Amino acid sequence: MALLSKKDTNLILDPLADNNPITIQVLGICSALAITAELKASIVMAISVLFVMGMGNVVISLMRNIIPSKIRIIVQLIVVAALVIMVDQVLKAFAYELSKTLSVFVGLIITNCIIMGRFEAFALANGTWRSFLDGIGNAAGYGVILIIIGFFRELLGSGTLLGYKVLGDPITKTGLYAIGYENNGFMLLSPMALIVVGLIIWVQRSRNKALIEEN
């Protein structure tokens, strides 16, 4: 018997493309603007959200039959806050400099509308396994977009990837800099992340016309 049914597989694959939380649902835009100037920060944020959403969905699903309806939002906030604190402490212990770069944005995972939305819309109504897959799928869809944005912003804005100079040295004029190439400093500004998201949305809708909204 297959580990994943077709419906379970779609829980993971749909958010990666045709139901992406950033490019289709337009959620989680704030962190996409704020922390994607460096690829490393984008990857760490993606992994952090993957852990919080995957585990959070499981916890909420396990508690779904005992959570009073009137306080379900408070319970959801407590669960996600506890998981975010764990992520924050791990970052401070093992990647302190990166934790300073991400600073308040890790804490803001608590209010990430993608996470709260999946708790409310899916985990409260489904079993633990499907809730886990839904959390992993939506977090992966969110993380892929963050990594793509971080890749292009760091490459074109700083000429580096993960801190390594991949286009040459702008000081000694090696690599592409030897033929007159210059880094685009605008790529390091937050508004450029929005433009990159816009380009991703354009490419996505160009490939799948069904995603284009009718006026």
CORHUGI-V531792 format. One record per run of one state. SS is the DSSP state (alpha for helix, beta for strand, coil for the rest). FROM is the first residue (numbers start at 0). LEN is the number of residues. Records with the same first field share a line. If there is no record, write none. Layout:
BEGIN
SS: FROM-LEN ; FROM-LEN
END
This chain:
BEGIN
coil: 0-5 ; 16-12 ; 34-4 ; 63-5 ; 94-1 ; 102-1 ; 111-1 ; 121-1 ; 125-2 ; 158-1 ; 161-2 ; 165-9 ; 179-5 ; 188-1 ; 207-1 ; 211-4
alpha: 5-11 ; 28-6 ; 38-25 ; 68-26 ; 95-7 ; 103-8 ; 112-9 ; 122-3 ; 127-31 ; 174-5 ; 184-4 ; 189-18 ; 208-3
beta: 159-2 ; 163-2
END
